[in-house]
């Protein structure tokens, strides 16, 4: 993403475009919609292979540890303060 595009603008475009694509491609999912919030984190170029591997194996990985568990660990490991009440709504 170029530095001239804000994260909120990029997510608005991604969510809007992909939501329309899902509804058009999968007519059995007319009620599809993204959640209101989002999280945004940068990844070093050197870490791209690890991120790609994580994405490829995400389904299997989350059979062992839920996304919510993993996200809390990530936030805690990086010293990111959060209020549990606002994480999942």
C-alpha atoms as one frame of an Amber mdcrd trajectory, in Angstrom:
protein
   0.000   0.000   0.000   1.539   3.343  -0.932   2.153   5.783   1.921  -0.233
   8.291   0.290  -3.237   6.041   1.022  -4.533   5.962   4.594  -5.233   2.619
   6.219  -8.908   3.519   6.643  -9.258   4.412   2.932  -7.513   1.218   1.863
  -9.737  -0.929   4.079 -12.857   0.854   2.868 -11.893   0.020  -0.734 -10.893
  -3.557   0.058 -14.008  -4.298   2.097 -16.327  -2.606  -0.389 -14.849  -4.297
  -3.431 -14.560  -7.742  -1.894 -18.062  -7.578  -0.395 -19.507  -6.829  -3.813
 -17.423  -9.614  -5.371 -18.589 -12.181  -2.774 -22.251 -11.273  -3.285 -21.898
 -11.427  -7.073 -19.806 -14.610  -7.140 -21.742 -16.470  -4.455 -25.426 -15.616
  -4.876 -26.257 -17.913  -1.960 -24.514 -15.389   0.356 -26.574 -12.216  -0.184
 -26.259 -11.196   3.470 -22.433 -11.276   3.445 -20.840  -8.315   5.158 -17.623
  -7.389   6.895 -17.457  -6.498  10.571 -17.268  -2.785  11.357 -13.728  -2.640
  12.772 -10.314  -3.785  11.639  -6.760  -4.231  12.845  -3.782  -3.120  10.833
  -0.182  -4.212  11.312   2.915  -3.776   9.207   5.082  -6.698   8.157   8.732
  -6.494   7.208   9.485  -7.567   3.638  11.794 -10.244   5.049   8.809 -11.802
   6.858   6.603 -12.218   3.766   7.376 -15.950   3.346   6.362 -16.628   6.968
   3.145 -14.613   6.565   2.296 -16.474   3.354   2.899 -19.808   5.109   0.700
 -18.734   8.014  -2.129 -17.795   5.629  -1.818 -21.081   3.721  -2.066 -23.099
   6.956  -4.516 -20.857   8.809  -7.417 -23.321   8.847  -5.309 -26.088  10.392
  -3.543 -23.663  12.738  -6.835 -22.386  14.174  -7.935 -25.910  15.027  -5.227
 -25.774  17.709  -5.513 -22.146  18.827  -8.489 -19.896  18.126  -8.042 -16.582
  16.349  -9.156 -14.784  19.515  -6.530 -16.578  21.629  -3.813 -15.895  19.083
  -4.778 -12.235  18.715  -4.641 -11.638  22.487  -1.172 -13.246  22.637  -0.030
 -11.052  19.736  -1.297  -7.880  21.398   0.251  -8.817  24.754   3.605  -9.815
  23.198   3.884  -6.426  21.502   2.723  -4.403  24.503  -0.454  -3.200  22.793
  -3.051  -2.133  25.333  -6.633  -3.074  24.616 -10.013  -3.284  26.242 -11.496
  -6.765  25.877 -14.992  -5.234  25.557 -14.078  -3.724  22.177 -12.120  -6.559
  20.578 -14.932  -8.702  19.261 -17.970  -6.467  18.760
